[in-house]
Amino acid sequence: MYDQTFWETDKHNRMLLWRKWRRTLEDLPQSTLYNTIAMWWKMVPMSNNTIDIWDQESWPSPWELIVFPSFCYPSRGLGIYYTLALIGIQSNLVLAQKDSETTLLVTLEDKKLLNYYEGEVLDTSQYSYEELKIFAPADMYKLVKV
């Protein structure tokens, strides 16, 4: 499922490996699918402020993002969103205030929430956050271009 050497490969191979991994997700049941995606993105190298959360125009495309050397919490949320979009799962990217931090969360139609806690799939009704802006798939089309 997850191999740390993924982050040690060059940009071209990283994109190919990411596509290969996404293809393994296509036949998974939803509960397994969401957990697999959440756990995969939990393992990315982390740092601070890899994207400007307030400037959507500056956000990287999926192919620019996957070659980042490390991720912040918002860019990890963006990566989760892109993964779902590229395998045809509709979700919303939510600019949210959670505790005292602003981040990007991912919500799904079946009231699932990702990127609230690392590697966990939660029920939206059980966790509190303030929605500052919801980016629907139509809002994100120019970045994803599936």
C-alpha positions, 0 to 999 in steps of 0.5 A: 500500500505505502512505500516510503521510497515513493518520496525518494524517486524523481518527479516522473517516476513519482507521477507514474507510481501515484497513477499506479496506486490510484488505479489500485483504489478503483475497485475498493469498497468505499469504507476501505477506499477512504481509509486507504487514501487517508492512511496513504496521505498520513505518511507524506513528509510534513513541513510548514506552509507549502501552499498559501491557503488563502490564495486559491489561484496559486494552488498547485495542480495535482501533478505539481503537488505530488512532486512536492518534497513535503506537505503542510496540513492544507496541502495534504488536504488538497492531495486527498481531494485530488486523489478522490477527484482523479478516481472519479469520487465527488467531494468538497474541499473545505477551507475550515477553521479547526481549533485555532488553525485554518486548514483544508478538509475534505467532505464526502456526500455520505457525511465522511470527513478527511484530513481532520485528524491524520489518517482517519475517516470521520463522521462530519456530524461528530466533529466541529469546524467552521466552514469558511469556504466550500470548493465544489468540484466545479470550483476546482475544475481548472486545477484538476482538469480530469 
